[in-house]
Amino acid sequence: MTPHLSRLSIGDTVFFHGPFHTPIQQEIQAGAEHIILIATGTGVGPLFGYAEKALHEGERRPITLYAGFHEESHLCLSSELAALAGRFRNFAWHFMVTHPSKAWRGLTGRVTECVPGQLDKDKLETYHFHLVGNGEMVHLVRKALHRAGISPGRVSIETYFNHHVDPSEVDIDKLASRFREALHKGRN
């Protein structure tokens, strides 16, 4: 879409339609005690929009947003997320960068590497996960969560590109093990 938009001139007509699936707010299970939002790249946009809307409408459950970026120059919405977290105590956000500079002080790595270690291991089964972005991440995390024992109804997705990526069984098992480890630690 970006190349198409860059070829347009000021005043050109653009047609949009949608929604293309169920809005995030309708997908989050009512019984979930904590909402985990995971994005890659521009997927942070709709997750910020969802969190902002839900919180302003009175959402009381904790909402934690994790977004992964390739490099620091790709980061966006930092000030908006910080303002939202300042206004709502039940909202937190974390960025991670796969190729950080030496000055970077945040989480380093892909969301698939970072997020499992950030979750409250005592409450993992009470979360609802909403995944947005690259199909590689979305399908890997969705399948790993299911394999780890998270109910399919507690995982909702939006895939922006790489829609038909099929993660390897080895990768699914590795990530599922990290989530299972979190589940087992939480039960002890």
C-alpha positions in Angstrom: 0.0 0.0 0.0 2.8 2.4 0.8 4.2 2.5 -2.8 0.7 3.1 -4.1 0.1 6.0 -1.7 3.4 7.5 -2.5 2.5 7.8 -6.2 -0.7 9.7 -5.4 -0.9 13.5 -5.8 -2.5 15.9 -3.4 -6.2 16.0 -4.2 -6.3 12.4 -5.7 -9.4 10.4 -4.7 -8.7 7.3 -2.5 -11.4 4.7 -1.7 -11.4 2.8 1.6 -13.7 0.1 2.8 -13.9 -2.3 5.7 -13.9 -3.5 8.3 -12.2 -6.6 7.0 -12.8 -8.6 10.2 -14.3 -8.2 13.7 -13.0 -5.1 15.5 -10.5 -5.9 18.3 -12.8 -4.8 21.1 -15.4 -7.4 20.0 -12.8 -10.2 19.9 -11.4 -9.7 23.4 -13.1 -12.4 25.6 -15.2 -10.9 28.4 -13.8 -13.5 30.9 -10.2 -12.5 30.3 -8.6 -10.9 33.3 -5.6 -9.2 31.4 -5.4 -8.1 27.8 -2.0 -8.7 26.1 -1.5 -6.8 22.8 1.4 -7.9 20.6 2.4 -6.1 17.4 5.2 -5.9 14.8 5.8 -2.6 13.1 2.8 -0.6 12.1 0.6 -3.1 13.9 1.1 -0.9 16.9 -1.3 1.7 15.4 -4.5 -0.3 15.7 -3.5 -1.6 19.1 -2.9 1.9 20.4 -6.3 2.9 18.9 -8.0 -0.1 20.6 -6.4 0.6 24.0 -7.2 4.3 23.8 -10.8 3.7 23.0 -11.3 0.9 25.5 -9.7 2.8 28.3 -11.7 5.9 27.6 -14.8 3.8 27.6 -14.0 2.5 31.1 -12.0 -0.7 30.5 -10.7 -1.7 34.0 -8.7 -4.8 33.2 -5.0 -4.5 32.8 -3.9 -3.9 29.2 -0.3 -4.4 28.2 1.0 -3.6 24.7 4.2 -5.1 23.3 5.5 -3.9 19.9 8.6 -5.0 18.1 10.5 -2.9 15.6 13.5 -3.7 13.4 15.5 -0.6 14.4 15.0 2.5 16.6 14.2 4.8 13.7 11.0 2.7 13.1 9.6 3.4 16.6 6.3 5.4 16.5 3.6 6.5 18.9 6.0 6.6 21.9 4.7 9.9 23.3 1.0 8.9 22.7 1.6 5.6 24.5 3.4 7.3 27.4 0.5 9.8 27.7 -2.0 7.0 27.8 0.0 5.1 30.4 0.2 8.3 32.4 -3.5 8.7 32.4 -4.6 5.1 33.0 -2.8 3.0 35.6 -4.1 -0.2 34.1 -2.2 0.4 30.8 1.5 -0.4 30.2 3.5 -0.6 27.0 6.9 -2.0 26.0 8.9 -1.6 22.8 11.6 -4.0 21.6 14.1 -3.6 18.8 15.8 -6.4 16.9 18.8 -4.4 15.7 19.4 -1.7 18.4 22.1 0.9 18.6 24.4 0.9 21.5 22.3 3.7 23.1 19.1 1.6 23.2 18.1 0.8 26.8 14.8 -1.1 26.1 14.1 -4.7 25.3 16.2 -6.3 22.6 15.1 -9.0 20.2 11.9 -10.1 18.5 8.6 -10.1 20.2 8.7 -13.9 20.1 11.9 -13.8 22.1 11.0 -11.1 24.5 7.3 -11.3 25.4 7.1 -14.8 27.1 9.6 -13.6 29.7 7.6 -10.5 30.4 4.3 -12.2 31.2 3.0 -12.8 34.7 3.5 -16.5 35.0 0.8 -16.9 37.6 -2.0 -15.5 35.4 -1.0 -16.7 31.9 -4.2 -18.7 31.4 -6.4 -15.7 32.3 -5.0 -13.5 29.5 -6.5 -12.7 26.1 -3.8 -12.2 23.4 -4.5 -10.1 20.4 -1.7 -10.3 17.7 -1.3 -7.8 14.9 1.4 -7.5 12.2 3.6 -9.7 10.2 2.1 -13.1 9.4 5.4 -14.7 10.4 4.9 -13.5 14.0 1.2 -13.7 14.1 0.9 -17.4 13.0 3.9 -18.5 15.1 2.7 -16.9 18.3 -0.9 -18.1 17.7 0.1 -21.7 17.1 2.6 -21.7 20.0 0.0 -20.3 22.4 -2.5 -23.0 21.3 0.1 -25.7 21.6 1.0 -24.5 25.0 -2.6 -24.9 26.2 -4.1 -21.4 25.7 -7.7 -21.7 24.5 -8.1 -20.7 20.9 -10.8 -18.3 22.0 -8.2 -16.4 24.0 -6.1 -15.6 20.9 -7.3 -13.2 18.2 -5.3 -12.0 15.2 -4.8 -9.5 12.4 -2.2 -10.3 9.7 -0.9 -7.4 7.7 1.4 -9.3 5.3 2.9 -12.7 4.9 -0.7 -14.0 5.3 0.2 -17.6 4.3 3.4 -18.1 6.3 3.3 -21.5 7.9 5.8 -21.7 10.8 7.9 -24.8 11.2 6.9 -27.4 13.8 10.3 -26.9 15.4 9.7 -23.1 15.8 6.2 -23.7 17.1 7.4 -26.2 19.7 10.3 -24.0 20.8 8.0 -21.0 21.5 5.3 -23.2 23.0 7.9 -24.6 25.4 8.6 -21.1 26.5 4.9 -20.5 27.1 4.5 -23.9 28.8 7.4 -23.1 31.0 5.6 -19.9 32.0 2.5 -21.9 32.7 4.3 -24.5 34.8 6.2 -21.9 36.8 3.0 -20.1 37.5 1.4 -23.2 39.0 4.2 -23.9 41.5 
